[in-house]
């Protein structure tokens, strides 16, 4: 009997959980990193890309003459593009022009059509453009709506959560995850808190420059701001994010995110993206608090660092030709 997958979209998940040993120096808690960059298109979004397309296929929404349209900050678009290619589906993606050039190239490499939107409008601008395209020909375009689609958190509840539970032998105490769509923290928390009944602390990570969750929890007006942590801080609160499952919100600066992403590569051998650095910065911060000594923290590292080579993450390390600075 063959163990081969019928197509590449079916190969998502089962990503490794790896202990962080050096960036956590001085911490009393153990920090385990869920390395989602090991998915087939190298990010956590592979899970929701596959899940949303499978769901749309089951509902009869996709077929001959149909085309997916979706807003993305990059990773979801790349995930959807790889699944669409694997299953023979056309796709158009809208993305803020501020996202890294590597992301654009990857989308085009998978055969997707790409529409860039005004960077200052953030993900809200990309969402509006996708909705405009979908409305222009409803019989053709299918809008999957990652920020609203229940299939998003559901795939994390059925895969990511159980993987973490199994790999920690049910010993997870604290979950740390950046908030993009909110699907990861929602799905994983639902599984561990509700299905398994373990009272973990779920910590949401957001940009200090755009602290919407902090403002929401404080009952303050929402004031989104520009930031450089690609993949989190969408400048609005997504519908799929279940705020009742969030126990704490931690903010992180651009500088902290970049510093910890670089440290992950140099000190742990994990080449990770900027939002991974943001989540790690918070995980280490939480791990060093005295009340968390002896606890086990799982931090979600959403993607790999290769798609950030032209971004601030590697700024100053090499010049435009790719030569090391100072060589």
Buried (B, 14 or more C-beta within 10 A) or exposed (E): EEEEEEEBBBBBBEBEBBEBEEBBEEBBBBBBBBBBBBBBBBBBBBBBBBBBBBBBBEEEBBEEEBBBBBBBBBBBBBBBBBBBBBBEBBBBBBBBEBBBEBBBEBBEEBEBBBBBBEBEBBBBBBBBBBBEBBEEEEEEBBBBBBBEBBBBBBBBBBBBBBBBBEBBEEEBBBBBBBBBBBBBBBBBBBBBBEEBEBEBBBBBBBBBBBBBBBBBBEEEEEEBEBBBBBBBBBBBBBBBBBEEBBBBBBBBBBEBBBBBBBBBBEBBEBBBBBBBBBBBBBBBBBBBEEEBEEBBBBBBBBBBBEBBBBBBBBEEEBEEEEEEEEE
